[in-house]
Amino acid sequence: MATQDSQSFHWRYDELDDKNFQIRGRTLFFIIVLFSVIFLVTLLFLYARWICRSSSSSAAVSDTTTLSPHVRPCSRPQGLDSALIDSLPITLHHRPSTSSASSGESECCICIGEFEEGEKVKVLPNCCHTYHCECVDKWLTTHSSCPICRASLVVDSPV
């Protein structure tokens, strides 16, 4: 018994070469089936993603068409027209006589520049915030609200 245990283990192939590596019969069939299944699952996944994206975009379009005509869909915010921007009141800035005024009242929050004595500024009608004319005009061409408090400057007409 001691002689059997002391025998060394012999490998079937002493040299590693690829000449003896062959795929035949059932093994080849199973490899082809496995890759076919993986390919089909991938195609089904991509098709399902495409269907979900197209159905969600068409649902969003149908939702906006079924809304009442008074409700606007959420889209990129649009600014005011130039006639409305030009109609905003322009006043001359006067520094408050008391030292209790905060620094926010003496500077334009868009350009962070201080108002000079007698400088022309625009005061927004709903919230009374004050800005340099050029600064607020640029802002209002792309937005329809106050830069600080976001109070809307668009007056919706009753329909």
VENJOUR-V944449 format. One record per residue. N is the residue number from 1. PSI is psi in degrees with one decimal (none if undefined). BURIAL is + if it has 9 or more other ideal C-beta (glycine too) atoms within 8 Angstrom, else -. Layout:
n->[N;N]
psi->[PSI;PSI]
burial->[BURIAL;BURIAL]
//
This chain:
n->[1;2;3;4;5;6;7;8;9;10;11;12;13;14;15;16;17;18;19;20;21;22;23;24;25;26;27;28;29;30;31;32;33;34;35;36;37;38;39;40;41;42;43;44;45;46;47;48;49;50;51;52;53;54;55;56;57;58;59;60;61;62;63;64;65;66;67;68;69;70;71;72;73;74;75;76;77;78;79;80;81;82;83;84;85;86;87;88;89;90;91;92;93;94;95;96;97;98;99;100;101;102;103;104;105;106;107;108;109;110;111;112;113;114;115;116;117;118;119;120;121;122;123;124;125;126;127;128;129;130;131;132;133;134;135;136;137;138;139;140;141;142;143;144;145;146;147;148;149;150;151;152;153;154;155;156;157;158;159]
psi->[-35.6;-29.5;-31.3;-39.7;-27.8;-5.7;141.6;153.9;130.9;129.1;150.5;-40.8;120.2;-32.1;141.8;108.4;159.3;8.1;-31.4;-3.0;116.9;141.2;119.9;162.2;-127.7;-37.3;-46.0;-41.8;-45.5;-35.2;-43.6;-43.0;-43.4;-48.3;-35.0;-41.9;-43.9;-42.9;-44.8;-40.8;-40.3;-44.6;-41.8;-39.6;-46.1;-38.8;-42.3;-40.4;-41.7;-41.6;-43.9;-41.5;-42.6;-33.4;-35.1;-36.5;-35.8;-30.4;-37.1;-38.0;-42.3;-30.8;-39.5;-26.4;-23.3;-7.7;156.3;156.1;-14.2;-18.5;123.3;138.4;154.2;118.2;-173.0;131.0;139.8;151.9;-175.0;157.5;159.9;-29.1;-40.3;-37.8;-42.1;-22.0;-6.4;143.8;137.9;129.0;168.9;134.7;133.8;132.4;139.8;146.6;-24.2;154.5;2.5;-3.4;139.6;161.7;-21.7;-26.6;-13.4;11.5;154.2;123.8;-10.4;-50.0;-4.2;30.2;144.1;146.4;134.1;158.2;125.7;7.3;144.6;128.5;157.3;137.9;123.3;138.3;-39.4;-37.5;-8.7;24.5;147.4;138.9;161.7;145.4;-47.4;-39.9;-50.0;-29.2;-42.8;-42.6;-46.0;-13.6;-21.8;-12.0;154.8;29.8;167.1;137.4;-27.6;-58.7;-4.9;23.7;131.7;140.1;-2.2;127.2;114.5;126.5;140.2;135.9;none]
burial->[-;-;-;-;-;-;-;-;-;-;-;-;-;-;-;-;-;-;-;-;-;-;-;-;-;-;-;+;-;-;+;-;-;-;-;-;-;-;-;-;-;-;-;-;-;-;-;-;-;-;-;-;-;-;-;-;-;-;-;-;-;-;+;-;-;-;-;-;-;-;-;-;-;-;-;-;-;-;+;+;-;-;-;+;+;-;-;+;-;-;-;-;+;-;-;-;-;-;-;-;-;-;-;-;-;+;+;+;+;+;-;-;-;-;+;-;-;-;+;-;+;+;+;+;-;-;+;-;+;+;+;+;+;-;+;+;+;+;+;+;+;-;-;+;+;+;+;-;-;-;+;-;+;-;-;-;-;-;-]
//
